[in-house]
Every structure is written in structure tokens, then in C-alpha cells.
């Protein structure tokens, strides 16, 4: 079992379980809640008192850090209910998830929707492509935003921390982009294998992906856009306002 050759910085955390007890078949993307570097994140995970770590981290500049080797389980996705018991989905806890998942912390803003930089986004995509290429148990990314599919990796092999803990992680920004992330990673995998998808797509698929990627639409708490339901006036006003803020930001206003 190898680690990514894309790593710019290594600081192995003591907060890990070695070796992992499940074959790698999942990826879990987290947000750091801080626009930090891979060095800063490494120093955080280096402290035993933190009781936390991830396999990889992506800094605000797009650099990649290694904190727990892929052969080992990171301490990243755990969570407890109000009674102090591990939250389980289909019998799988956050700790169980980490036994099978490669976990990635991505530098982000400290407030909702926990936006990440363009550089961090590109670094994340490059790392995910590399992970898929080296781990046949993953191969390609599959995402439906369906909590009930946890553990059914042939249908969905991406999980999120919020399913196993009382947290918003990975934040609205990254959560809304999971569909686009999976599509871009798979597109790059296909391109490298010389079998890029040239099938005709519905006219609305590209603008829909753009709207999700740029935070115009998010869907409900589970990421469901409910495309077959009519759009209300309030929703339309919200979409237009988000588009206005995006244009102001891009134009430097």
C-alpha cells in the first residue's frame, strides 16, 4: 500500500490506529475551518492531546500534506449523539468509516459555508485522482448524497463527517460540490485512460453543475436539489441574490 507522490510536506501524527482493519474503498472530504497551510495542520495533528488526524491535508495554497499513511486509520470522522454514544449509519460509526476511508482535510474559511480557495480545490482534485488510480477498491468516485447508501460502495464511495457527527463538516461549500468533484475526478481519470466520455448530455446538466459549483444552489440538508419540484418565488430571489454576490466578487466590487 503506497502513499501519494503528490505530497509536499510530511508530518506523521501519533493520532492513528495501525494498521487499518478494512480495505480502502471510500474517501471522506473534511473542512479544516481555518485557511491554514499544510505545515500548520501538521503541527495541530502532531499533538497527542488533539486526538485527531487525517490521512491527507490540502492547504489554502493547494499544497498537499501527509499526516497518516494510507495503510493506517486516521482519527477523523468520529462523532457522538447526545447520550455520548457513537453515531452509526447502517451500523457504521465514524471510526468504522475511517478504517475504510482515506480522509482529507481541506483548508477553509472559518464561517459558513466554509469556502475553500481555488488553489485548494485544484489540489483536492489532483489528490483524489491520484488516490483513485492507486486504490482499486475505489477506482472511480461515486456520489449520490444519500446517507442510506453508507457502506454500499458500489453505489456511493464518498462519505461526509456530518453523517457520523453533530457537525456541518465538510461545510456547505464542499458538500454542494461533491457531485462536481466526483465528475471532474472521473473525467480526468477517463482522459488519462483515453476514454473520455463524449456522450450527449441534457442541455441543463452543464449550467446545473456550474450553479452547484459556484454556490448558487445547494439543495436540502442532504444535498437533494428536488429538480422535479417547482421553484418558489423565495427560492428564485435567493438564487438571484447569490448570483449577484458572485458577480460582485468576480468583478471586484
DACORWO-V773380 format. One record per pair of residues at least 24 apart in sequence whose ideal C-beta (glycine too) atoms are under 8 Angstrom apart, sorted by the first residue. I is the first residue (numbers start at 1). J is the second residue. D is the distance in whole Angstrom. If there is no record, write none. Layout:
i:j:d
I:J:D
I:J:D
This chain:
i:j:d
1:69:8
1:70:5
1:71:4
2:70:7
2:134:6
3:66:6
3:69:6
3:70:5
4:56:7
4:64:7
4:66:7
4:127:6
4:130:5
4:131:7
4:134:7
5:130:7
6:64:5
6:126:6
6:127:6
6:130:5
7:56:8
7:64:5
7:65:7
7:66:5
8:38:6
8:63:4
8:64:5
8:65:7
9:38:5
9:39:6
9:42:6
9:63:7
9:64:8
9:65:5
9:66:7
10:42:8
10:65:7
10:66:5
10:67:8
11:39:8
11:42:3
11:43:7
11:45:7
11:46:6
11:65:7
11:66:8
11:67:6
12:66:7
12:67:6
12:68:7
12:69:7
13:42:8
13:45:4
13:46:6
13:53:4
13:67:5
13:68:6
13:74:8
14:46:7
14:48:5
15:45:6
15:48:7
15:50:6
15:51:6
15:52:6
15:53:4
15:68:8
15:74:8
15:75:5
16:53:6
16:68:5
16:72:5
16:73:6
16:74:6
16:75:7
17:72:6
17:73:4
17:75:7
17:99:8
18:71:7
18:72:4
18:73:7
19:71:5
19:72:6
19:73:8
20:71:7
20:72:6
20:73:4
20:98:8
20:99:5
20:100:7
21:73:7
21:99:5
22:96:8
22:99:4
22:100:4
23:100:7
23:137:5
24:70:7
24:100:6
24:101:7
24:102:6
24:135:5
24:137:5
24:138:7
25:100:5
25:135:8
25:137:4
25:138:6
25:153:5
25:157:6
26:97:7
26:100:5
26:101:4
26:102:7
26:138:7
26:153:6
26:157:5
26:158:7
26:159:6
27:101:6
27:102:5
27:103:8
27:104:7
27:128:7
27:131:6
27:138:7
27:141:7
27:157:7
27:158:6
27:159:8
28:76:7
28:77:6
28:97:6
28:98:8
28:101:4
28:102:7
28:103:5
28:104:7
28:158:7
28:159:5
28:160:7
28:161:7
29:104:5
29:106:6
29:124:7
29:158:7
29:160:7
29:170:5
29:174:6
29:178:7
29:181:7
30:54:6
30:76:6
30:77:8
30:103:6
30:104:7
30:105:5
30:106:7
30:161:6
30:169:5
30:170:5
31:105:7
31:106:6
31:108:4
31:114:5
31:116:7
31:169:6
31:170:4
31:171:4
31:173:8
31:174:6
32:57:7
32:105:5
32:106:6
32:107:5
32:108:6
33:108:6
33:109:8
33:110:5
33:114:6
33:171:8
34:107:7
34:108:7
34:110:6
35:60:5
35:107:5
35:108:7
35:109:6
35:110:8
35:117:7
36:60:7
36:107:5
37:61:7
37:63:7
37:107:8
38:63:5
38:64:7
38:65:3
39:65:7
41:65:6
41:67:7
41:105:6
41:107:7
42:67:6
51:75:6
52:76:7
54:103:4
54:104:6
54:105:4
55:102:5
55:103:5
55:104:7
56:102:7
56:103:7
56:104:5
56:105:7
56:127:6
57:104:7
57:105:5
57:106:7
57:107:8
58:104:6
58:105:7
58:106:5
58:107:6
58:116:8
58:120:5
58:123:4
58:124:5
58:127:7
59:107:5
59:120:7
59:123:7
60:107:4
60:116:8
60:117:5
60:119:7
60:120:6
61:117:8
61:119:5
61:120:8
61:123:8
62:117:7
62:119:4
62:120:6
62:122:6
62:123:4
63:123:7
64:123:6
64:126:8
64:127:6
68:103:8
70:102:6
70:135:8
73:98:5
73:99:5
74:98:6
74:103:5
76:103:4
76:105:7
76:161:7
77:101:7
77:103:6
77:159:7
77:161:5
77:164:5
77:165:7
78:164:7
78:165:7
79:161:7
79:164:5
79:165:2
79:166:6
79:167:7
80:165:7
80:166:8
81:166:7
86:164:8
87:163:8
87:164:5
87:165:6
87:166:8
88:164:8
89:147:6
89:150:4
89:151:8
89:163:5
89:164:7
90:148:7
90:150:5
90:151:5
91:151:8
92:150:6
92:151:5
92:164:8
93:164:6
94:161:7
94:164:3
94:165:6
97:150:8
97:159:6
97:164:6
101:159:6
102:131:6
102:135:7
102:138:8
104:128:8
106:170:7
106:174:7
108:170:8
108:171:6
108:173:7
108:174:7
109:173:8
112:168:7
112:171:7
112:172:6
113:171:5
113:172:3
113:173:4
113:176:8
113:215:7
113:218:8
114:168:7
114:170:7
114:171:3
114:172:7
114:173:5
114:174:7
115:171:8
115:173:5
115:215:8
116:173:6
116:174:7
121:177:8
124:181:7
125:181:7
125:184:6
125:185:6
125:188:7
128:181:7
128:185:5
129:185:5
129:188:5
129:189:6
129:192:8
132:185:6
132:189:6
133:189:7
133:192:8
140:185:8
140:186:5
140:189:6
141:181:7
141:182:4
141:185:5
141:186:6
142:182:7
143:178:5
143:179:6
143:181:8
143:182:4
145:178:7
145:179:7
145:219:7
145:222:6
145:223:4
145:224:6
146:222:7
147:222:6
158:182:7
172:215:8
172:218:6
173:215:6
175:218:8
175:223:6
176:212:5
176:213:8
176:215:6
176:217:7
176:218:5
176:219:7
176:223:7
177:212:7
177:213:6
178:223:7
179:209:7
179:212:6
179:223:8
180:209:5
180:212:6
180:213:5
183:209:7
211:239:8
214:246:6
215:242:6
215:246:7
216:242:5
216:243:6
216:246:7
